Amino acid sequence: MNYLYLAVAIVAEVIATSFLKQSEGFARPVPTAIMATGYIVAFYCLSLALRGIPTGVAYAIWSGVGIVLIAAIAWLFQGQKLDLPALAGIALIMAGVLVMNLFSGTTGH
């Protein structure tokens, strides 16, 4: 259940971060409300996930998966360009998250 909370936290944070750009410095009320709600849900679910997942592990997964998803959304929907070094870096982040989850004894599985 802790990893489900973490997954919900990641998705909520990705949605919130995506709407942060659209809020235009909090000048647009609807994107701002979606962003604020997303961050509240994200941090609440993260706090629940931390009951059973070590903080360093949860944060590494949160930030790694979040970076990859935000980069993908920015590329697909916001016109962000990703060159070969950026793609290689994203692949390394994904590899790090996978290695930690598959091979580390500190993940709390």
Secondary structure, 3 states (H helix, E strand, C coil): CHHHHHHHHHHHHHHHHHHHHHCCCCCCHHHHHHHHHHHHHHHHHHHHHCCCCCHHHHHHHHHHHHHHHHHHHHHHHCCCCCCHHHHHHHHHHHHHHHHHHHHCCCCCC
